[in-house]
Amino acid sequence: METLTLNVKGMTCMGCVNSVKRVLAPIAGVANVEVVLETGKVDIGYDASQAKADQFREAIRNAGYEVLN
Ligand SMILES: [Cu+2]
């Protein structure tokens, strides 16, 4: 299991938090997602043999948020 922390800009409420969780959860290999609204930090636990970090970035960007790392 790998853990990745992405710094996401543009989340302003719990609806945004839930949107980010909703787009990450269905990606194959993702085991858990934690989002902290105040810091913009998105922690993703995943199986690196099934999912790649760029898939997470793309999903978050497609949902309308900026990924800073
Ligand atoms: Cu929001």
N, CA, C, O and the ligand as a Tripos MOL2 file, in Angstrom:
@<TRIPOS>MOLECULE
protein
  277   275    70     0     0
PROTEIN
NO_CHARGES

@<TRIPOS>ATOM
      1 N           0.8470   -1.2150    0.0000 N.3       1 MET1
      2 CA          0.0000    0.0000    0.0000 C.3       1 MET1
      3 C           0.8700    1.2490    0.0000 C.2       1 MET1
      4 O           1.8040    1.3760    0.7920 O.2       1 MET1
      5 N           0.5510    2.1470   -0.8860 N.am      2 GLU2
      6 CA          1.2420    3.4290   -0.9610 C.3       2 GLU2
      7 C           0.3480    4.5020   -0.3760 C.2       2 GLU2
      8 O          -0.8780    4.3850   -0.3900 O.2       2 GLU2
      9 N           0.9670    5.5410    0.1350 N.am      3 THR3
     10 CA          0.1930    6.6990    0.5680 C.3       3 THR3
     11 C           0.7250    7.9300   -0.1400 C.2       3 THR3
     12 O           1.9320    8.1670   -0.1900 O.2       3 THR3
     13 N          -0.1860    8.7010   -0.6800 N.am      4 LEU4
     14 CA          0.1900    9.9180   -1.3880 C.3       4 LEU4
     15 C          -0.6100   11.0700   -0.8070 C.2       4 LEU4
     16 O          -1.8060   10.9380   -0.5470 O.2       4 LEU4
     17 N           0.0540   12.1990   -0.6030 N.am      5 THR5
     18 CA         -0.6620   13.3960   -0.1720 C.3       5 THR5
     19 C          -0.6170   14.4190   -1.2940 C.2       5 THR5
     20 O           0.4540   14.8530   -1.7160 O.2       5 THR5
     21 N          -1.7860   14.7940   -1.7650 N.am      6 LEU6
     22 CA         -1.8810   15.8430   -2.7730 C.3       6 LEU6
     23 C          -2.3720   17.1260   -2.1200 C.2       6 LEU6
     24 O          -3.2400   17.1000   -1.2470 O.2       6 LEU6
     25 N          -1.8130   18.2370   -2.5490 N.am      7 ASN7
     26 CA         -2.2590   19.5450   -2.0600 C.3       7 ASN7
     27 C          -3.2150   20.1220   -3.0860 C.2       7 ASN7
     28 O          -2.8410   20.4280   -4.2190 O.2       7 ASN7
     29 N          -4.4550   20.2600   -2.6590 N.am      8 VAL8
     30 CA         -5.5180   20.6490   -3.5810 C.3       8 VAL8
     31 C          -6.0230   22.0450   -3.2210 C.2       8 VAL8
     32 O          -6.3020   22.3570   -2.0630 O.2       8 VAL8
     33 N          -6.1280   22.8760   -4.2730 N.am      9 LYS9
     34 CA         -6.5840   24.2450   -4.0840 C.3       9 LYS9
     35 C          -7.9800   24.3890   -4.6660 C.2       9 LYS9
     36 O          -8.2790   23.8420   -5.7270 O.2       9 LYS9
     37 N          -8.8350   25.1300   -3.9640 N.am     10 GLY10
     38 CA        -10.1420   25.4380   -4.5090 C.3      10 GLY10
     39 C         -11.3040   24.7980   -3.7770 C.2      10 GLY10
     40 O         -12.4640   25.0470   -4.1070 O.2      10 GLY10
     41 N         -10.9950   23.9670   -2.7750 N.am     11 MET11
     42 CA        -12.0880   23.3740   -1.9910 C.3      11 MET11
     43 C         -12.5250   24.3900   -0.9370 C.2      11 MET11
     44 O         -11.7110   24.8940   -0.1640 O.2      11 MET11
     45 N         -13.8190   24.6790   -0.9250 N.am     12 THR12
     46 CA        -14.2960   25.7240   -0.0190 C.3      12 THR12
     47 C         -15.3380   25.2450    0.9870 C.2      12 THR12
     48 O         -15.6710   25.9750    1.9210 O.2      12 THR12
     49 N         -15.8450   24.0570    0.8180 N.am     13 CYS13
     50 CA        -16.8820   23.5950    1.7280 C.3      13 CYS13
     51 C         -16.8940   22.0660    1.7600 C.2      13 CYS13
     52 O         -16.1430   21.4130    1.0360 O.2      13 CYS13
     53 N         -17.7510   21.5140    2.6010 N.am     14 MET14
     54 CA        -17.8140   20.0550    2.6980 C.3      14 MET14
     55 C         -18.3240   19.4260    1.4130 C.2      14 MET14
     56 O         -18.0480   18.2570    1.1430 O.2      14 MET14
     57 N         -19.0700   20.1910    0.6150 N.am     15 GLY15
     58 CA        -19.5140   19.6740   -0.6790 C.3      15 GLY15
     59 C         -18.3210   19.4040   -1.5870 C.2      15 GLY15
     60 O         -18.2850   18.4130   -2.3160 O.2      15 GLY15
     61 N         -17.3450   20.3110   -1.5260 N.am     16 CYS16
     62 CA        -16.1210   20.1230   -2.3180 C.3      16 CYS16
     63 C         -15.3660   18.8940   -1.8260 C.2      16 CYS16
     64 O         -14.8810   18.0880   -2.6200 O.2      16 CYS16
     65 N         -15.2760   18.7640   -0.5200 N.am     17 VAL17
     66 CA        -14.5950   17.6040    0.0720 C.3      17 VAL17
     67 C         -15.2440   16.3150   -0.4390 C.2      17 VAL17
     68 O         -14.5620   15.3710   -0.8370 O.2      17 VAL17
     69 N         -16.5580   16.3040   -0.4170 N.am     18 ASN18
     70 CA        -17.2650   15.1050   -0.8600 C.3      18 ASN18
     71 C         -17.0940   14.8700   -2.3550 C.2      18 ASN18
     72 O         -17.0280   13.7230   -2.7970 O.2      18 ASN18
     73 N         -17.0220   15.9410   -3.1360 N.am     19 SER19
     74 CA        -16.8020   15.7870   -4.5760 C.3      19 SER19
     75 C         -15.4610   15.1400   -4.8490 C.2      19 SER19
     76 O         -15.3540   14.2500   -5.6920 O.2      19 SER19
     77 N         -14.4420   15.5860   -4.1400 N.am     20 VAL20
     78 CA        -13.1030   15.0280   -4.3430 C.3      20 VAL20
     79 C         -13.0950   13.5560   -3.9390 C.2      20 VAL20
     80 O         -12.5400   12.7130   -4.6430 O.2      20 VAL20
     81 N         -13.7130   13.2600   -2.8090 N.am     21 LYS21
     82 CA        -13.7810   11.8530   -2.3820 C.3      21 LYS21
     83 C         -14.5160   11.0080   -3.4040 C.2      21 LYS21
     84 O         -14.1270    9.8750   -3.6890 O.2      21 LYS21
     85 N         -15.5850   11.5730   -3.9530 N.am     22 ARG22
     86 CA        -16.4390   10.8240   -4.8750 C.3      22 ARG22
     87 C         -15.7100   10.4820   -6.1760 C.2      22 ARG22
     88 O         -15.9380    9.4180   -6.7520 O.2      22 ARG22
     89 N         -14.8360   11.3770   -6.6400 N.am     23 VAL23
     90 CA        -14.1380   11.0740   -7.8980 C.3      23 VAL23
     91 C         -12.9470   10.1430   -7.6880 C.2      23 VAL23
     92 O         -12.5310    9.4490   -8.6150 O.2      23 VAL23
     93 N         -12.3950   10.1240   -6.4680 N.am     24 LEU24
     94 CA        -11.2280    9.2650   -6.2210 C.3      24 LEU24
     95 C         -11.6300    7.8420   -5.8520 C.2      24 LEU24
     96 O         -10.9710    6.8800   -6.2480 O.2      24 LEU24
     97 N         -12.7090    7.7140   -5.0960 N.am     25 ALA25
     98 CA        -13.0930    6.4060   -4.5610 C.3      25 ALA25
     99 C         -13.2490    5.3160   -5.6210 C.2      25 ALA25
    100 O         -12.8180    4.1880   -5.3860 O.2      25 ALA25
    101 N         -13.8520    5.6110   -6.7880 N.am     26 PRO26
    102 CA        -14.0760    4.5380   -7.7640 C.3      26 PRO26
    103 C         -12.8440    4.1250   -8.5640 C.2      26 PRO26
    104 O         -12.9040    3.1510   -9.3140 O.2      26 PRO26
    105 N         -11.7280    4.8400   -8.4220 N.am     27 ILE27
    106 CA        -10.5330    4.4620   -9.1760 C.3      27 ILE27
    107 C         -10.0070    3.1320   -8.6420 C.2      27 ILE27
    108 O          -9.8030    2.9750   -7.4380 O.2      27 ILE27
    109 N          -9.7910    2.1900   -9.5340 N.am     28 ALA28
    110 CA         -9.3520    0.8530   -9.1320 C.3      28 ALA28
    111 C          -8.0380    0.9380   -8.3660 C.2      28 ALA28
    112 O          -7.0900    1.5740   -8.8270 O.2      28 ALA28
    113 N          -7.9780    0.3060   -7.2100 N.am     29 GLY29
    114 CA         -6.7710    0.2820   -6.4090 C.3      29 GLY29
    115 C          -6.7890    1.2530   -5.2440 C.2      29 GLY29
    116 O          -5.9560    1.1660   -4.3420 O.2      29 GLY29
    117 N          -7.7440    2.1840   -5.2620 N.am     30 VAL30
    118 CA         -7.8340    3.1500   -4.1600 C.3      30 VAL30
    119 C          -8.4980    2.4910   -2.9600 C.2      30 VAL30
    120 O          -9.6050    1.9610   -3.0530 O.2      30 VAL30
    121 N          -7.7940    2.5350   -1.8260 N.am     31 ALA31
    122 CA         -8.3050    1.8800   -0.6230 C.3      31 ALA31
    123 C          -8.9620    2.8700    0.3290 C.2      31 ALA31
    124 O         -10.0090    2.5830    0.9090 O.2      31 ALA31
    125 N          -8.3500    4.0200    0.4850 N.am     32 ASN32
    126 CA         -8.9850    5.0200    1.3480 C.3      32 ASN32
    127 C          -8.5530    6.4320    0.9660 C.2      32 ASN32
    128 O          -7.4540    6.6580    0.4590 O.2      32 ASN32
    129 N          -9.4470    7.3620    1.2260 N.am     33 VAL33
    130 CA         -9.2080    8.7690    0.8940 C.3      33 VAL33
    131 C          -9.5840    9.6090    2.0980 C.2      33 VAL33
    132 O         -10.6700    9.4680    2.6600 O.2      33 VAL33
    133 N          -8.6700   10.4850    2.4850 N.am     34 GLU34
    134 CA         -8.9850   11.4290    3.5530 C.3      34 GLU34
    135 C          -8.7360   12.8310    3.0370 C.2      34 GLU34
    136 O          -7.6930   13.1200    2.4490 O.2      34 GLU34
    137 N          -9.7080   13.6940    3.2650 N.am     35 VAL35
    138 CA         -9.6000   15.0670    2.7870 C.3      35 VAL35
    139 C          -9.7740   16.0090    3.9710 C.2      35 VAL35
    140 O         -10.7270   15.8950    4.7410 O.2      35 VAL35
    141 N          -8.8310   16.9440    4.0990 N.am     36 VAL36
    142 CA         -8.9540   17.9610    5.1470 C.3      36 VAL36
    143 C          -9.1980   19.3040    4.4680 C.2      36 VAL36
    144 O          -8.3250   19.8390    3.7850 O.2      36 VAL36
    145 N         -10.3760   19.8250    4.6650 N.am     37 LEU37
    146 CA        -10.7910   21.0630    4.0000 C.3      37 LEU37
    147 C          -9.8620   22.2250    4.3490 C.2      37 LEU37
    148 O          -9.4470   22.9710    3.4620 O.2      37 LEU37
    149 N          -9.5340   22.3820    5.6180 N.am     38 GLU38
    150 CA         -8.7790   23.5460    6.0930 C.3      38 GLU38
    151 C          -7.3920   23.6450    5.4480 C.2      38 GLU38
    152 O          -6.9170   24.7380    5.1370 O.2      38 GLU38
    153 N          -6.7550   22.4960    5.2540 N.am     39 THR39
    154 CA         -5.3900   22.4960    4.7260 C.3      39 THR39
    155 C          -5.3490   22.1960    3.2300 C.2      39 THR39
    156 O          -4.3290   22.4280    2.5830 O.2      39 THR39
    157 N          -6.4330   21.6890    2.6820 N.am     40 GLY40
    158 CA         -6.4370   21.2850    1.2840 C.3      40 GLY40
    159 C          -5.6780   19.9990    1.0290 C.2      40 GLY40
    160 O          -5.3710   19.6690   -0.1160 O.2      40 GLY40
    161 N          -5.3780   19.2780    2.0860 N.am     41 LYS41
    162 CA         -4.5990   18.0430    1.9170 C.3      41 LYS41
    163 C          -5.5200   16.8460    1.6380 C.2      41 LYS41
    164 O          -6.5230   16.6220    2.3160 O.2      41 LYS41
    165 N          -5.1300   16.0990    0.6170 N.am     42 VAL42
    166 CA         -5.8720   14.8980    0.2430 C.3      42 VAL42
    167 C          -4.9210   13.7090    0.3790 C.2      42 VAL42
    168 O          -3.9720   13.5690   -0.3930 O.2      42 VAL42
    169 N          -5.1830   12.8700    1.3520 N.am     43 ASP43
    170 CA         -4.3690   11.6680    1.5660 C.3      43 ASP43
    171 C          -5.0480   10.4890    0.8880 C.2      43 ASP43
    172 O          -6.2240   10.2090    1.1240 O.2      43 ASP43
    173 N          -4.2940    9.8080    0.0480 N.am     44 ILE44
    174 CA         -4.8480    8.6790   -0.6990 C.3      44 ILE44
    175 C          -4.0150    7.4390   -0.4020 C.2      44 ILE44
    176 O          -2.8040    7.4220   -0.6230 O.2      44 ILE44
    177 N          -4.6680    6.4180    0.0920 N.am     45 GLY45
    178 CA         -4.0240    5.1240    0.2670 C.3      45 GLY45
    179 C          -4.4100    4.2430   -0.9050 C.2      45 GLY45
    180 O          -5.5930    4.0630   -1.1940 O.2      45 GLY45
    181 N          -3.4020    3.6920   -1.5830 N.am     46 TYR46
    182 CA         -3.7350    2.9440   -2.8100 C.3      46 TYR46
    183 C          -2.7010    1.8760   -3.1060 C.2      46 TYR46
    184 O          -1.5950    1.8720   -2.5660 O.2      46 TYR46
    185 N          -3.0980    0.9870   -3.9690 N.am     47 ASP47
    186 CA         -2.2350   -0.0810   -4.4560 C.3      47 ASP47
    187 C          -1.5590    0.4280   -5.7290 C.2      47 ASP47
    188 O          -2.2110    0.6260   -6.7540 O.2      47 ASP47
    189 N          -0.2560    0.6340   -5.6480 N.am     48 ALA48
    190 CA          0.4720    1.2400   -6.7700 C.3      48 ALA48
    191 C           0.5380    0.3420   -8.0000 C.2      48 ALA48
    192 O           0.8840    0.8060   -9.0860 O.2      48 ALA48
    193 N           0.2120   -0.9310   -7.8420 N.am     49 SER49
    194 CA          0.2070   -1.8040   -9.0240 C.3      49 SER49
    195 C          -1.0870   -1.6330   -9.8250 C.2      49 SER49
    196 O          -1.1790   -2.0790  -10.9690 O.2      49 SER49
    197 N          -2.0830   -0.9830   -9.2170 N.am     50 GLN50
    198 CA         -3.3620   -0.7840   -9.9150 C.3      50 GLN50
    199 C          -3.6230    0.6660  -10.2920 C.2      50 GLN50
    200 O          -4.2650    0.9360  -11.3070 O.2      50 GLN50
    201 N          -3.1400    1.5860   -9.4970 N.am     51 ALA51
    202 CA         -3.4550    2.9960   -9.7350 C.3      51 ALA51
    203 C          -2.1810    3.8150   -9.7820 C.2      51 ALA51
    204 O          -1.1930    3.4940   -9.1210 O.2      51 ALA51
    205 N          -2.2150    4.8790  -10.5730 N.am     52 LYS52
    206 CA         -1.0650    5.7720  -10.6850 C.3      52 LYS52
    207 C          -1.4590    7.1640  -10.1940 C.2      52 LYS52
    208 O          -2.6070    7.5870  -10.3280 O.2      52 LYS52
    209 N          -0.4960    7.8520   -9.6340 N.am     53 ALA53
    210 CA         -0.7700    9.1630   -9.0400 C.3      53 ALA53
    211 C          -1.3850   10.1360  -10.0390 C.2      53 ALA53
    212 O          -2.2320   10.9500   -9.6710 O.2      53 ALA53
    213 N          -0.9690   10.0590  -11.2940 N.am     54 ASP54
    214 CA         -1.5220   10.9880  -12.2790 C.3      54 ASP54
    215 C          -3.0210   10.7780  -12.5080 C.2      54 ASP54
    216 O          -3.7280   11.7030  -12.9070 O.2      54 ASP54
    217 N          -3.4960    9.5670  -12.2560 N.am     55 GLN55
    218 CA         -4.9470    9.3400  -12.3680 C.3      55 GLN55
    219 C          -5.6950   10.1530  -11.3040 C.2      55 GLN55
    220 O          -6.7860   10.6660  -11.5510 O.2      55 GLN55
    221 N          -5.0920   10.2580  -10.1330 N.am     56 PHE56
    222 CA         -5.7360   11.0210   -9.0530 C.3      56 PHE56
    223 C          -5.7440   12.5090   -9.3910 C.2      56 PHE56
    224 O          -6.7380   13.2110   -9.2090 O.2      56 PHE56
    225 N          -4.5890   12.9600   -9.8940 N.am     57 ARG57
    226 CA         -4.4990   14.3850  -10.2610 C.3      57 ARG57
    227 C          -5.5350   14.7250  -11.3350 C.2      57 ARG57
    228 O          -6.2260   15.7400  -11.2510 O.2      57 ARG57
    229 N          -5.6270   13.8650  -12.3360 N.am     58 GLU58
    230 CA         -6.5520   14.1160  -13.4320 C.3      58 GLU58
    231 C          -7.9980   14.1260  -12.9400 C.2      58 GLU58
    232 O          -8.7910   14.9790  -13.3400 O.2      58 GLU58
    233 N          -8.3350   13.1740  -12.0730 N.am     59 ALA59
    234 CA         -9.7090   13.0920  -11.5630 C.3      59 ALA59
    235 C         -10.0600   14.3400  -10.7570 C.2      59 ALA59
    236 O         -11.1700   14.8620  -10.8610 O.2      59 ALA59
    237 N          -9.1160   14.8110   -9.9600 N.am     60 ILE60
    238 CA         -9.3680   15.9990   -9.1360 C.3      60 ILE60
    239 C          -9.4960   17.2360  -10.0110 C.2      60 ILE60
    240 O         -10.3580   18.0850   -9.7840 O.2      60 ILE60
    241 N          -8.6270   17.3290  -11.0160 N.am     61 ARG61
    242 CA         -8.6940   18.4820  -11.9280 C.3      61 ARG61
    243 C          -9.9930   18.4710  -12.7210 C.2      61 ARG61
    244 O         -10.6110   19.5150  -12.9280 O.2      61 ARG61
    245 N         -10.3980   17.2980  -13.1590 N.am     62 ASN62
    246 CA        -11.6510   17.1950  -13.9060 C.3      62 ASN62
    247 C         -12.8490   17.5820  -13.0510 C.2      62 ASN62
    248 O         -13.8790   18.0080  -13.5740 O.2      62 ASN62
    249 N         -12.7150   17.4360  -11.7360 N.am     63 ALA63
    250 CA        -13.8010   17.8240  -10.8320 C.3      63 ALA63
    251 C         -13.7850   19.3250  -10.5600 C.2      63 ALA63
    252 O         -14.6860   19.8500   -9.9050 O.2      63 ALA63
    253 N         -12.7530   20.0210  -11.0640 N.am     64 GLY64
    254 CA        -12.7410   21.4760  -10.9840 C.3      64 GLY64
    255 C         -11.8060   22.0770   -9.9690 C.2      64 GLY64
    256 O         -11.9130   23.2590   -9.6400 O.2      64 GLY64
    257 N         -10.8800   21.2660   -9.4640 N.am     65 TYR65
    258 CA         -9.9460   21.7920   -8.4450 C.3      65 TYR65
    259 C          -8.5360   21.7400   -8.9830 C.2      65 TYR65
    260 O          -8.2210   21.0290   -9.9370 O.2      65 TYR65
    261 N          -7.7030   22.5240   -8.3290 N.am     66 GLU66
    262 CA         -6.3020   22.6170   -8.7480 C.3      66 GLU66
    263 C          -5.4520   21.7100   -7.8700 C.2      66 GLU66
    264 O          -5.6250   21.6810   -6.6510 O.2      66 GLU66
    265 N          -4.5360   20.9730   -8.4850 N.am     67 VAL67
    266 CA         -3.6130   20.1130   -7.7240 C.3      67 VAL67
    267 C          -2.2330   20.7640   -7.7890 C.2      67 VAL67
    268 O          -1.6890   20.9760   -8.8730 O.2      67 VAL67
    269 N          -1.6820   21.0730   -6.6420 N.am     68 LEU68
    270 CA         -0.4440   21.8640   -6.5920 C.3      68 LEU68
    271 C           0.8300   21.0110   -6.5870 C.2      68 LEU68
    272 O           1.9310   21.5470   -6.7110 O.2      68 LEU68
    273 N           0.6900   19.7150   -6.4490 N.am     69 ASN69
    274 CA          1.9080   18.8860   -6.4490 C.3      69 ASN69
    275 C           1.6730   17.5780   -7.1880 C.2      69 ASN69
    276 O           2.5830   16.7550   -7.2900 O.2      69 ASN69
    277 CU        -17.6670   23.4220   -1.9130 Cu       70 CU70
@<TRIPOS>BOND
     1     1     2 1
     2     2     3 1
     3     3     4 2
     4     3     5 am
     5     5     6 1
     6     6     7 1
     7     7     8 2
     8     7     9 am
     9     9    10 1
    10    10    11 1
    11    11    12 2
    12    11    13 am
    13    13    14 1
    14    14    15 1
    15    15    16 2
    16    15    17 am
    17    17    18 1
    18    18    19 1
    19    19    20 2
    20    19    21 am
    21    21    22 1
    22    22    23 1
    23    23    24 2
    24    23    25 am
    25    25    26 1
    26    26    27 1
    27    27    28 2
    28    27    29 am
    29    29    30 1
    30    30    31 1
    31    31    32 2
    32    31    33 am
    33    33    34 1
    34    34    35 1
    35    35    36 2
    36    35    37 am
    37    37    38 1
    38    38    39 1
    39    39    40 2
    40    39    41 am
    41    41    42 1
    42    42    43 1
    43    43    44 2
    44    43    45 am
    45    45    46 1
    46    46    47 1
    47    47    48 2
    48    47    49 am
    49    49    50 1
    50    50    51 1
    51    51    52 2
    52    51    53 am
    53    53    54 1
    54    54    55 1
    55    55    56 2
    56    55    57 am
    57    57    58 1
    58    58    59 1
    59    59    60 2
    60    59    61 am
    61    61    62 1
    62    62    63 1
    63    63    64 2
    64    63    65 am
    65    65    66 1
    66    66    67 1
    67    67    68 2
    68    67    69 am
    69    69    70 1
    70    70    71 1
    71    71    72 2
    72    71    73 am
    73    73    74 1
    74    74    75 1
    75    75    76 2
    76    75    77 am
    77    77    78 1
    78    78    79 1
    79    79    80 2
    80    79    81 am
    81    81    82 1
    82    82    83 1
    83    83    84 2
    84    83    85 am
    85    85    86 1
    86    86    87 1
    87    87    88 2
    88    87    89 am
    89    89    90 1
    90    90    91 1
    91    91    92 2
    92    91    93 am
    93    93    94 1
    94    94    95 1
    95    95    96 2
    96    95    97 am
    97    97    98 1
    98    98    99 1
    99    99   100 2
   100    99   101 am
   101   101   102 1
   102   102   103 1
   103   103   104 2
   104   103   105 am
   105   105   106 1
   106   106   107 1
   107   107   108 2
   108   107   109 am
   109   109   110 1
   110   110   111 1
   111   111   112 2
   112   111   113 am
   113   113   114 1
   114   114   115 1
   115   115   116 2
   116   115   117 am
   117   117   118 1
   118   118   119 1
   119   119   120 2
   120   119   121 am
   121   121   122 1
   122   122   123 1
   123   123   124 2
   124   123   125 am
   125   125   126 1
   126   126   127 1
   127   127   128 2
   128   127   129 am
   129   129   130 1
   130   130   131 1
   131   131   132 2
   132   131   133 am
   133   133   134 1
   134   134   135 1
   135   135   136 2
   136   135   137 am
   137   137   138 1
   138   138   139 1
   139   139   140 2
   140   139   141 am
   141   141   142 1
   142   142   143 1
   143   143   144 2
   144   143   145 am
   145   145   146 1
   146   146   147 1
   147   147   148 2
   148   147   149 am
   149   149   150 1
   150   150   151 1
   151   151   152 2
   152   151   153 am
   153   153   154 1
   154   154   155 1
   155   155   156 2
   156   155   157 am
   157   157   158 1
   158   158   159 1
   159   159   160 2
   160   159   161 am
   161   161   162 1
   162   162   163 1
   163   163   164 2
   164   163   165 am
   165   165   166 1
   166   166   167 1
   167   167   168 2
   168   167   169 am
   169   169   170 1
   170   170   171 1
   171   171   172 2
   172   171   173 am
   173   173   174 1
   174   174   175 1
   175   175   176 2
   176   175   177 am
   177   177   178 1
   178   178   179 1
   179   179   180 2
   180   179   181 am
   181   181   182 1
   182   182   183 1
   183   183   184 2
   184   183   185 am
   185   185   186 1
   186   186   187 1
   187   187   188 2
   188   187   189 am
   189   189   190 1
   190   190   191 1
   191   191   192 2
   192   191   193 am
   193   193   194 1
   194   194   195 1
   195   195   196 2
   196   195   197 am
   197   197   198 1
   198   198   199 1
   199   199   200 2
   200   199   201 am
   201   201   202 1
   202   202   203 1
   203   203   204 2
   204   203   205 am
   205   205   206 1
   206   206   207 1
   207   207   208 2
   208   207   209 am
   209   209   210 1
   210   210   211 1
   211   211   212 2
   212   211   213 am
   213   213   214 1
   214   214   215 1
   215   215   216 2
   216   215   217 am
   217   217   218 1
   218   218   219 1
   219   219   220 2
   220   219   221 am
   221   221   222 1
   222   222   223 1
   223   223   224 2
   224   223   225 am
   225   225   226 1
   226   226   227 1
   227   227   228 2
   228   227   229 am
   229   229   230 1
   230   230   231 1
   231   231   232 2
   232   231   233 am
   233   233   234 1
   234   234   235 1
   235   235   236 2
   236   235   237 am
   237   237   238 1
   238   238   239 1
   239   239   240 2
   240   239   241 am
   241   241   242 1
   242   242   243 1
   243   243   244 2
   244   243   245 am
   245   245   246 1
   246   246   247 1
   247   247   248 2
   248   247   249 am
   249   249   250 1
   250   250   251 1
   251   251   252 2
   252   251   253 am
   253   253   254 1
   254   254   255 1
   255   255   256 2
   256   255   257 am
   257   257   258 1
   258   258   259 1
   259   259   260 2
   260   259   261 am
   261   261   262 1
   262   262   263 1
   263   263   264 2
   264   263   265 am
   265   265   266 1
   266   266   267 1
   267   267   268 2
   268   267   269 am
   269   269   270 1
   270   270   271 1
   271   271   272 2
   272   271   273 am
   273   273   274 1
   274   274   275 1
   275   275   276 2
@<TRIPOS>SUBSTRUCTURE
     1 MET1         2 RESIDUE 1 A MET
     2 GLU2         6 RESIDUE 1 A GLU
     3 THR3        10 RESIDUE 1 A THR
     4 LEU4        14 RESIDUE 1 A LEU
     5 THR5        18 RESIDUE 1 A THR
     6 LEU6        22 RESIDUE 1 A LEU
     7 ASN7        26 RESIDUE 1 A ASN
     8 VAL8        30 RESIDUE 1 A VAL
     9 LYS9        34 RESIDUE 1 A LYS
    10 GLY10       38 RESIDUE 1 A GLY
    11 MET11       42 RESIDUE 1 A MET
    12 THR12       46 RESIDUE 1 A THR
    13 CYS13       50 RESIDUE 1 A CYS
    14 MET14       54 RESIDUE 1 A MET
    15 GLY15       58 RESIDUE 1 A GLY
    16 CYS16       62 RESIDUE 1 A CYS
    17 VAL17       66 RESIDUE 1 A VAL
    18 ASN18       70 RESIDUE 1 A ASN
    19 SER19       74 RESIDUE 1 A SER
    20 VAL20       78 RESIDUE 1 A VAL
    21 LYS21       82 RESIDUE 1 A LYS
    22 ARG22       86 RESIDUE 1 A ARG
    23 VAL23       90 RESIDUE 1 A VAL
    24 LEU24       94 RESIDUE 1 A LEU
    25 ALA25       98 RESIDUE 1 A ALA
    26 PRO26      102 RESIDUE 1 A PRO
    27 ILE27      106 RESIDUE 1 A ILE
    28 ALA28      110 RESIDUE 1 A ALA
    29 GLY29      114 RESIDUE 1 A GLY
    30 VAL30      118 RESIDUE 1 A VAL
    31 ALA31      122 RESIDUE 1 A ALA
    32 ASN32      126 RESIDUE 1 A ASN
    33 VAL33      130 RESIDUE 1 A VAL
    34 GLU34      134 RESIDUE 1 A GLU
    35 VAL35      138 RESIDUE 1 A VAL
    36 VAL36      142 RESIDUE 1 A VAL
    37 LEU37      146 RESIDUE 1 A LEU
    38 GLU38      150 RESIDUE 1 A GLU
    39 THR39      154 RESIDUE 1 A THR
    40 GLY40      158 RESIDUE 1 A GLY
    41 LYS41      162 RESIDUE 1 A LYS
    42 VAL42      166 RESIDUE 1 A VAL
    43 ASP43      170 RESIDUE 1 A ASP
    44 ILE44      174 RESIDUE 1 A ILE
    45 GLY45      178 RESIDUE 1 A GLY
    46 TYR46      182 RESIDUE 1 A TYR
    47 ASP47      186 RESIDUE 1 A ASP
    48 ALA48      190 RESIDUE 1 A ALA
    49 SER49      194 RESIDUE 1 A SER
    50 GLN50      198 RESIDUE 1 A GLN
    51 ALA51      202 RESIDUE 1 A ALA
    52 LYS52      206 RESIDUE 1 A LYS
    53 ALA53      210 RESIDUE 1 A ALA
    54 ASP54      214 RESIDUE 1 A ASP
    55 GLN55      218 RESIDUE 1 A GLN
    56 PHE56      222 RESIDUE 1 A PHE
    57 ARG57      226 RESIDUE 1 A ARG
    58 GLU58      230 RESIDUE 1 A GLU
    59 ALA59      234 RESIDUE 1 A ALA
    60 ILE60      238 RESIDUE 1 A ILE
    61 ARG61      242 RESIDUE 1 A ARG
    62 ASN62      246 RESIDUE 1 A ASN
    63 ALA63      250 RESIDUE 1 A ALA
    64 GLY64      254 RESIDUE 1 A GLY
    65 TYR65      258 RESIDUE 1 A TYR
    66 GLU66      262 RESIDUE 1 A GLU
    67 VAL67      266 RESIDUE 1 A VAL
    68 LEU68      270 RESIDUE 1 A LEU
    69 ASN69      274 RESIDUE 1 A ASN
    70 CU70       277 GROUP 0 **** ****
